[in-house]
Amino acid sequence: MLSVKAFIFNFIQVNTYIVYNEDKECVVIDAGNVERFEDEQILNYIDRNGLKPLMLLNTHSHIDHVMGNKVLADRYHVRLASSPIEKPYYDKVWAYAAAFGINFTQDRCLIPTIDLADGEIIKIGDDELKVLYTPGHAPGHVCFYDEKDGIVFTGDTLFYRGIGRCDLLGGDYRQIEKSLQEVLYRLPDDTMVYCGHGPMTRIGDEKRNNPEVTGKS
């Protein structure tokens, strides 16, 4: 069984998740820590609980989701995994930090070295996260689905009563609509959704009530 610890980091309020099993093996999804006190929060939680990071995962490469990767990689000697479609954007992400008033420099930027494919299984001991390709908010956006425990990490594809914006570089509303209708909304209705921003929700609730894209064909 996988357990989840959530943090809310940086002024864009990204949800960063530590996902761990009973043997204390873990992965970190969308490390958004950028301030020193945020680094200390996540590092202290991992160390205090004796967790053993195996890998860093990104749903996509937008700046608010990637700023803490290098701090974690340097401490725990783990690699970053992302869709290869997103890889070209990591070289550029630090360059527009100043436009957001973020102190994020090139030396803090980590380039992924593990490519994730649609349908790939990420092992956390005996537990699994399945990679789901869900473009639209970003060209290489992926989600991570734990079928056994009925949870999915949706990044910026699906929010509580909303979806990720599609007016950024590489965004496409038709693609995000397809990702919802053909991928996420086909998961069981009781699947718990851990979003990239905002509160948790469930797939069935969003199919019925999300004003952006309903589950009706």
C-alpha positions as CSV (number, residue, x, y, z in Angstrom):
1,M,0.0,0.0,0.0
2,L,1.3,3.5,-0.9
3,S,1.0,6.4,1.4
4,V,1.1,10.1,0.4
5,K,2.6,13.2,2.1
6,A,1.7,16.5,0.4
7,F,3.5,19.8,0.6
8,I,2.4,23.1,-0.9
9,F,5.5,25.0,-2.2
10,N,6.4,28.3,-3.8
11,F,4.2,31.3,-4.4
12,I,2.4,29.4,-7.3
13,Q,1.2,27.0,-4.6
14,V,2.2,23.7,-6.3
15,N,1.4,20.4,-4.6
16,T,4.6,18.3,-4.1
17,Y,4.0,14.7,-3.2
18,I,6.2,12.1,-1.4
19,V,4.7,8.7,-2.2
20,Y,6.1,5.9,0.0
21,N,5.5,2.3,0.9
22,E,5.7,0.3,4.1
23,D,9.4,-0.4,3.6
24,K,9.9,3.4,3.5
25,E,10.9,3.4,-0.2
26,C,9.6,6.6,-1.9
27,V,9.4,8.7,-5.0
28,V,8.9,12.5,-5.1
29,I,6.5,13.9,-7.6
30,D,6.8,17.5,-8.8
31,A,9.4,18.9,-6.3
32,G,8.4,22.6,-6.2
33,N,10.5,23.7,-3.2
34,V,12.7,26.7,-4.0
35,E,13.1,28.7,-0.8
36,R,15.6,27.5,1.8
37,F,12.8,26.9,4.4
38,E,10.9,24.8,1.8
39,D,14.0,22.7,1.1
40,E,14.4,22.1,4.8
41,Q,10.7,21.1,5.1
42,I,10.9,18.3,2.6
43,L,14.4,17.1,3.4
44,N,13.6,17.0,7.1
45,Y,10.5,15.0,6.5
46,I,12.3,12.4,4.4
47,D,15.2,12.1,6.9
48,R,13.1,12.2,10.1
49,N,10.9,9.4,8.8
50,G,13.8,7.3,7.5
51,L,12.5,7.4,3.9
52,K,14.6,6.1,1.0
53,P,14.1,8.0,-2.2
54,L,14.3,5.9,-5.3
55,M,13.5,8.5,-8.0
56,L,12.2,12.0,-8.8
57,L,9.2,12.2,-11.0
58,N,7.9,15.2,-13.0
59,T,4.4,15.4,-14.5
60,H,5.8,18.2,-16.8
61,S,8.5,20.7,-16.9
62,H,6.9,24.0,-15.9
63,I,8.9,26.0,-13.4
64,D,6.7,25.6,-10.4
65,H,6.9,21.8,-10.6
66,V,10.7,21.4,-11.0
67,M,12.5,23.8,-8.8
68,G,13.3,21.4,-6.0
69,N,14.7,18.6,-8.1
70,K,18.4,19.3,-7.8
71,V,18.3,19.8,-4.1
72,L,16.8,16.3,-3.7
73,A,19.0,14.7,-6.3
74,D,22.1,16.1,-4.6
75,R,21.1,14.9,-1.2
76,Y,19.9,11.4,-2.1
77,H,21.8,10.6,-5.3
78,V,18.6,9.9,-7.3
79,R,17.7,10.7,-10.9
80,L,14.9,12.6,-12.5
81,A,12.3,10.9,-14.7
82,S,10.1,12.8,-17.2
83,S,8.5,12.4,-20.6
84,P,11.2,12.8,-23.3
85,I,8.9,15.2,-25.0
86,E,9.4,17.6,-22.1
87,K,13.2,17.3,-22.0
88,P,14.0,20.3,-24.3
89,Y,12.2,22.6,-21.9
90,Y,14.3,21.9,-18.9
91,D,17.3,23.8,-20.4
92,K,15.2,26.9,-20.6
93,V,13.1,26.8,-17.4
94,W,15.6,28.8,-15.3
95,A,15.7,31.6,-17.9
96,Y,12.2,32.8,-17.2
97,A,12.3,32.5,-13.4
98,A,13.1,36.2,-13.0
99,A,9.9,37.1,-14.8
100,F,8.0,35.4,-12.0
101,G,10.1,36.9,-9.3
102,I,11.6,33.5,-8.5
103,N,15.3,33.1,-7.4
104,F,15.9,30.0,-9.5
105,T,19.2,30.0,-11.3
106,Q,20.7,27.6,-13.9
107,D,22.9,25.8,-11.3
108,R,19.7,24.7,-9.6
109,C,18.2,23.2,-12.7
110,L,18.2,19.4,-13.1
111,I,17.9,17.7,-16.5
112,P,16.0,14.4,-16.5
113,T,18.0,11.3,-17.4
114,I,15.2,8.8,-17.3
115,D,12.6,8.8,-20.1
116,L,9.0,7.8,-19.2
117,A,6.8,6.1,-21.8
118,D,3.0,5.9,-21.8
119,G,2.0,2.7,-19.9
120,E,5.3,2.3,-18.3
121,I,5.3,0.9,-14.7
122,I,7.4,2.5,-12.0
123,K,8.1,0.1,-9.1
124,I,8.2,1.2,-5.5
125,G,9.0,-2.1,-3.9
126,D,5.9,-4.3,-4.6
127,D,3.8,-1.2,-5.4
128,E,3.4,0.4,-8.8
129,L,2.7,3.7,-10.5
130,K,1.6,3.5,-14.1
131,V,2.5,6.3,-16.4
132,L,-0.4,7.9,-18.3
133,Y,0.3,10.2,-21.2
134,T,-2.0,13.2,-20.9
135,P,-0.9,16.1,-23.1
136,G,-2.7,19.4,-23.4
137,H,-1.4,21.6,-20.5
138,A,2.1,20.7,-21.7
139,P,3.2,18.6,-24.7
140,G,4.7,15.8,-22.7
141,H,2.5,15.9,-19.6
142,V,2.1,12.6,-17.8
143,C,0.0,11.4,-14.8
144,F,0.9,8.6,-12.3
145,Y,-1.7,6.0,-11.5
146,D,-1.7,3.6,-8.6
147,E,-4.5,1.2,-9.6
148,K,-4.2,-1.0,-6.5
149,D,-4.8,1.9,-4.0
150,G,-7.1,3.8,-6.4
151,I,-5.2,7.1,-6.6
152,V,-3.8,9.2,-9.4
153,F,-1.5,12.1,-9.5
154,T,-2.7,14.4,-12.3
155,G,-0.3,17.3,-12.2
156,D,-1.9,20.2,-14.1
157,T,-4.2,18.1,-16.3
158,L,-7.1,17.9,-13.9
159,F,-7.9,20.0,-10.9
160,Y,-10.9,20.2,-8.5
161,R,-13.5,21.7,-10.8
162,G,-11.0,22.8,-13.3
163,I,-8.2,21.9,-15.7
164,G,-4.7,23.2,-16.5
165,R,-4.4,26.3,-18.7
166,C,-3.8,25.7,-22.3
167,D,-2.5,29.1,-23.4
168,L,1.2,28.4,-22.4
169,L,3.8,27.2,-24.8
170,G,2.8,23.8,-26.2
171,G,-0.7,24.0,-24.6
172,D,-3.7,22.7,-26.6
173,Y,-7.3,22.6,-25.3
174,R,-8.3,19.8,-27.7
175,Q,-5.5,17.7,-26.4
176,I,-6.3,18.2,-22.8
177,E,-10.0,17.5,-23.5
178,K,-9.0,14.2,-25.2
179,S,-6.6,13.4,-22.3
180,L,-9.6,13.8,-19.9
181,Q,-12.2,11.9,-21.9
182,E,-10.0,9.1,-23.1
183,V,-7.6,8.6,-20.2
184,L,-8.5,10.1,-16.8
185,Y,-12.3,9.9,-17.0
186,R,-12.0,6.2,-17.9
187,L,-10.5,5.5,-14.5
188,P,-12.9,4.2,-11.8
189,D,-15.1,6.9,-10.4
190,D,-13.9,6.4,-6.8
191,T,-10.2,7.0,-7.9
192,M,-8.8,9.7,-5.6
193,V,-7.2,12.6,-7.5
194,Y,-4.1,14.3,-6.2
195,C,-3.9,17.5,-8.2
196,G,-0.9,19.7,-9.1
197,H,-2.7,22.6,-7.4
198,G,-5.6,22.9,-5.0
199,P,-7.5,20.2,-3.1
200,M,-8.0,16.6,-3.8
201,T,-11.0,15.3,-5.6
202,R,-12.4,12.1,-7.2
203,I,-12.7,11.1,-10.8
204,G,-16.4,10.6,-10.6
205,D,-17.0,14.0,-9.0
206,E,-15.1,15.7,-11.8
207,K,-16.9,13.8,-14.5
208,R,-20.2,15.0,-13.1
209,N,-19.3,18.5,-11.9
210,N,-16.2,19.9,-13.6
211,P,-17.4,22.9,-15.6
212,E,-14.5,22.7,-18.0
213,V,-14.8,19.1,-19.4
214,T,-17.6,16.8,-18.3
215,G,-17.6,13.1,-18.7
216,K,-20.5,13.2,-21.2
217,S,-19.6,12.3,-24.7
